[in-house]
Amino acid sequence: MSGEEAVIHPVPGFRLGTVSAGIRKPGRPDLVVMALPPEGRAAGVFTRNRFRAAPVRIAERHLAATAPRYLLVNTGFANAGTGERGEADALACCQALADQAGCVLEAVVPFSTGVIGEPLPVERVTAGIPGALDALDENGWQAAAAGIQTTDTRDKIASYQVDLAGGTCTVTGIAKGAGMIRPDMATMLAFVATDADLSDAALDASLRRATERSFNRVTVDGDTSTNDACLLAATGRGPRVPDHGGDFERFQAAVEAVCIDLARAIAADGEGATRLVDVVVEGARDTAEAERVAFTVAESPLVKTALAAADPNWGRILAAVGRAGLDDLDVDAVALTIGDQVVAEHGGAAAGYDEAAAAAHLSGSEVRLGIELGRGPAAATVWTCDFTAEYVRINAEYRT
């Protein structure tokens, strides 16, 4: 398996078209259509937020009804909190694409991101569809990565190839997200495609396993969006992947590599962020416990603001571990590392702790916080970022 940041491998049979439709801000790419071949299939996971947006509800229904032929993605307006009108508007956009592409309504799967509570400008979306269809291209990944963004400051693309018994398989994906990030069964928006030929059951299992190990372990601010969605599409134009065994595991590793790269890119591009933070918890009794501790640390405002200042205020990290809900935690067994340096153990500062060295590590663009619980074999990593004044500014001015 190989992954190169500068190389985007097109997925045979999967095409993307992007246009500037003026949906919210003139002149920026904001409408993306993705096309699958007739033999293609897809699996999706979606937000568990109870205020699920209209496109999320429709996407689930359409994926259950038939194999998708087109994905329709708009930015600017989330079409969430829009009541009955929201569903009608989303369906009108799907129908417009279905009419122009010559497919049934249910074969169009909608996705939206942007401001919540404002109606979708249907006429702008539908006016942009012909241009997006004309732009469909297997090499359209870079433009689509820009076209699905809101407050993102960079494209998020990952692409890997893996050799299987039947030949070389490609997995390529894009994602968007910088704020309102704490996925719950999905990410902000992510679209991963492969040319693998695999069953519906294997496709669904692959997506759910990859999501749990990637997007469900990233947090910027602890807020789960109303529109989170992640879709894995397979065109069937490449090698056959069995439901189990070595080839499936090799394929799965490529899918997970793409999803982890995208998840880390989302954390690194958190609104106002200056550094990517890996929170690594080891020595837990089970994975759920490790995740609970990692998220408690990763979402602590006091920890995140200290990180923004490159301040090795390790007492804040220990305090977060202590309130993570492990009532029988032996605090003397806990050890904390910043980078490669042990900074706290046995309930206090470690012998030989060098604060200047810890601060130097925290000053970098990528930071590692390690927490050893000393109570079991399980581990988990959560990706987050620091919390700066710029995050407050971006979100205070988001609608203006």
Summary of the structure (lengths in Angstrom):
residues: 400
radius of gyration: 21.7
end to end distance: 44.8
largest distance: 70.4
contacts: 1508
relative contact order: 0.14
helix: 35%
strand: 25%
